[in-house]
């Protein structure tokens, strides 16, 4: 039996998602990956997370450029704050590394275009972390939709969720939050956040930058991007947004397609539950894929098919696998790095999310 090539991974950003999902998942996939380098602005976080890596202690640095240039790194994982996503992706590509970037890849067209241009000049490739699109039930839903005679309507509930801390505390990963940031680091992040929001809202959307519009834009990039991205793969790009209601912490929109419409809704409250699903309707069949929190490993993504079979109502509940979407996503990432296989969640694909963000916020902003 021929041994797999082990892909050497450097992770930039050791916050919650790295502690809850990435270090453990890459560790479980030790036949495919090994974590060789960690980078974070917090020295305390680096010390903590280096000890979480299975079987060895990786190198650590507070300088992303050092990690990206390191010969011990084949693949750069980017889980840093959104403000630095484009900077860190481009740095990794500049050194010819493959890059896995957590969503949102970018929060403005300027940054998305810069990443696409950098990838075109690099031998490295970019994969964007939309793990819900790699869930087995989601892939089955795509096939079911393909068998429909005509889509009449669809509904996207892009997470109505309570406090994330409720799920994180039960994840069994015991993540820690560190605050040993220098004043200069805090100021740099704030400056980059202001520039990003100004570019996205004022320059690219022609909208005023307010606390509400800023929060809405960040929520679309955070909560919204997962399900809007999945919606795009399943149904394609909408033509436009008929209308949107932004009453934070909840929001909704009606997206128009050539022959049907899609209701999109999302929100945050204090009820400890996770409600996210996509449902597509035709005259004789509806298909729903339902997601549970990804922070509890092993919860199944479920597909429910309701249909008219010779005048009889039939409902099928399919739990195809307990293999979680993060693991399935990492297997596809491995194929990209080790074998040159194409992935579907590319930089060009992720740019289309920013287009939908623009449609929604323009429709929902009262000027």
Residue pairs with C-beta under 8 A, 6 or more apart in sequence:
4 31
4 32
4 338
5 338
6 31
6 32
6 33
6 34
7 32
7 33
7 34
7 74
7 75
7 334
7 337
7 338
8 33
8 34
8 36
8 72
8 73
8 74
8 75
9 26
9 33
9 34
9 35
9 36
9 37
9 73
9 74
9 75
9 76
9 77
10 35
10 36
10 37
10 38
10 39
10 67
10 68
10 70
10 72
10 73
10 75
10 76
10 77
11 18
11 22
11 23
11 35
11 37
11 38
11 39
11 76
11 77
11 79
12 39
12 40
12 64
12 67
12 76
12 77
12 78
12 79
12 80
12 88
13 39
13 40
13 77
13 78
13 79
13 80
13 81
13 102
14 38
14 39
14 40
14 42
14 45
14 46
14 48
14 49
14 79
15 40
15 45
15 79
15 81
15 177
16 168
16 175
16 177
17 79
17 102
18 49
18 77
18 79
19 49
19 52
19 173
19 175
19 176
20 168
20 171
20 173
20 175
20 295
21 294
21 295
21 326
22 77
22 79
22 326
23 35
23 49
23 52
23 53
24 52
24 173
24 297
25 324
25 326
25 327
25 330
26 33
26 34
26 35
26 330
27 35
27 53
27 54
28 327
29 327
29 330
29 331
29 334
30 54
30 55
32 330
32 331
32 334
32 338
33 75
33 330
33 334
34 56
35 53
35 58
36 58
36 59
36 70
36 72
36 73
37 58
37 59
37 60
37 61
37 67
37 70
37 72
37 73
38 46
38 49
38 50
38 53
38 58
38 59
38 60
38 61
38 67
39 46
39 60
39 61
39 62
39 63
39 64
39 66
39 67
40 46
40 49
40 60
40 62
41 62
41 181
41 185
42 178
42 179
42 180
42 181
43 62
43 180
44 178
44 180
45 176
45 178
45 180
46 60
46 61
46 62
47 60
48 176
48 178
50 57
50 58
50 60
51 57
59 70
59 72
61 67
64 80
64 84
64 87
64 88
64 91
65 91
67 73
67 76
68 76
68 88
68 91
68 92
68 94
68 95
68 97
69 95
73 97
74 97
74 98
74 337
75 97
75 98
75 99
75 100
75 333
75 337
76 88
76 92
76 97
76 98
76 99
76 100
77 100
78 85
78 88
78 89
78 92
78 99
78 100
78 101
78 102
79 102
80 88
81 189
82 104
82 107
82 196
82 218
82 221
82 222
83 189
83 192
83 193
83 196
84 189
84 192
85 101
85 102
85 104
85 105
85 106
85 107
85 111
86 105
86 106
86 111
86 112
86 114
86 115
88 101
89 99
89 101
89 105
89 115
89 118
89 126
89 347
90 114
90 115
90 118
92 98
92 99
92 124
93 99
93 115
93 118
93 119
93 121
93 122
93 124
93 126
94 118
94 122
95 124
96 122
96 123
96 124
97 124
98 124
98 125
98 126
98 127
98 336
98 337
99 124
99 125
99 126
99 127
100 126
100 127
100 129
100 333
101 126
101 127
101 128
101 129
102 129
103 128
103 129
103 130
103 221
103 225
103 226
103 229
103 350
104 221
104 222
104 225
104 350
104 353
105 112
105 115
105 126
105 128
105 347
105 350
105 351
105 353
106 112
106 115
106 350
106 351
106 354
107 196
107 197
107 200
107 217
107 218
107 221
107 354
107 357
108 196
108 199
108 200
108 203
108 204
108 354
109 200
109 204
109 351
109 354
110 199
110 203
110 204
111 196
111 199
112 347
112 350
112 351
112 354
113 351
115 126
115 347
116 347
116 348
116 351
119 125
119 126
119 347
125 336
125 337
125 343
126 346
126 347
127 332
127 333
127 336
127 343
127 345
127 346
128 345
128 346
128 347
128 349
128 350
129 329
129 345
130 225
130 226
130 229
130 230
130 329
130 345
130 350
131 294
131 325
131 326
131 328
131 329
132 138
132 226
132 227
132 229
132 230
132 291
132 301
132 325
133 229
133 230
133 233
133 344
133 345
134 325
134 328
134 329
134 332
135 289
135 291
135 301
135 325
135 328
136 301
136 320
136 321
136 323
136 328
137 289
137 290
137 300
137 301
137 302
137 303
137 318
137 319
137 320
138 230
138 289
138 301
138 325
140 289
140 303
140 318
140 320
141 234
141 278
141 280
141 287
141 288
141 289
141 303
142 233
142 234
144 285
144 287
144 303
144 305
145 151
145 234
145 235
145 280
145 287
147 285
148 280
148 282
148 285
148 287
149 282
149 283
149 284
150 259
150 282
150 283
151 235
151 257
151 259
151 260
151 280
151 281
151 282
152 260
152 281
152 282
152 283
153 260
153 261
153 262
153 263
153 280
153 281
154 231
154 234
154 235
154 260
154 261
154 262
154 263
154 278
154 279
154 280
154 281
155 262
155 263
155 265
155 277
155 278
155 279
155 281
156 227
156 228
156 230
156 231
156 262
156 263
156 264
156 265
156 278
157 227
157 265
157 266
157 275
157 276
157 277
157 278
158 223
158 224
158 226
158 227
158 228
158 264
158 265
158 266
158 276
159 223
159 226
159 227
159 266
159 274
159 275
159 276
160 250
160 265
160 266
160 267
160 268
160 269
160 275
160 276
161 223
161 268
161 269
161 273
161 274
161 275
161 276
161 293
162 268
162 269
162 270
162 271
162 272
162 273
162 274
163 270
163 272
164 295
166 272
167 272
167 274
167 293
167 295
167 296
168 175
168 295
170 295
170 296
171 295
171 296
171 297
172 297
197 209
197 214
197 217
197 218
198 209
200 217
200 354
200 357
201 207
201 208
201 209
201 213
201 214
201 217
201 361
202 208
202 209
204 358
205 358
205 361
205 362
207 213
207 361
207 362
207 365
207 367
208 365
208 367
212 246
212 248
213 361
213 365
215 248
216 246
216 248
216 251
216 361
216 364
217 357
217 361
219 248
219 251
219 266
219 268
220 228
220 357
220 360
220 361
221 357
223 266
223 268
224 266
224 357
224 360
225 353
226 276
227 264
227 266
227 276
227 278
228 264
228 353
228 356
228 357
229 345
229 349
229 350
229 353
230 278
231 262
231 264
231 278
232 349
232 352
232 353
232 356
233 344
234 278
234 280
235 257
235 262
235 280
236 257
237 352
237 355
237 356
238 255
238 256
238 257
238 262
238 356
238 359
239 256
239 257
239 258
240 255
240 256
240 359
241 253
241 254
241 255
241 256
241 359
241 360
241 362
241 363
242 254
242 255
242 256
242 261
242 363
243 253
243 254
243 363
243 364
244 251
244 252
244 253
244 254
244 360
244 361
244 363
244 364
245 251
245 252
245 253
245 364
246 361
246 364
246 365
249 267
249 268
249 269
250 265
250 266
250 267
250 268
250 269
251 265
251 266
251 267
251 360
251 364
252 263
252 264
252 265
252 266
253 263
253 264
253 265
253 360
253 363
253 364
254 261
254 262
254 263
254 264
255 261
255 262
255 263
255 264
255 356
255 359
264 360
274 291
274 292
274 293
276 290
276 291
277 288
277 289
277 290
277 291
278 288
278 289
279 286
279 287
279 288
279 289
280 286
280 287
280 288
284 307
284 308
285 305
285 306
285 307
285 308
286 305
286 306
286 307
287 303
287 304
287 305
287 306
288 303
288 304
288 305
288 306
289 301
289 302
289 303
289 304
290 301
290 302
290 303
290 304
291 301
292 299
292 300
292 301
293 299
294 324
294 325
294 326
297 324
297 326
298 322
298 324
299 324
300 319
300 320
300 321
300 322
301 325
302 317
302 318
302 319
303 317
303 318
303 320
304 315
304 316
304 317
304 318
305 315
305 316
305 318
306 313
306 314
306 315
307 313
307 314
307 316
308 314
332 341
332 343
333 343
335 341
335 343
336 342
336 343
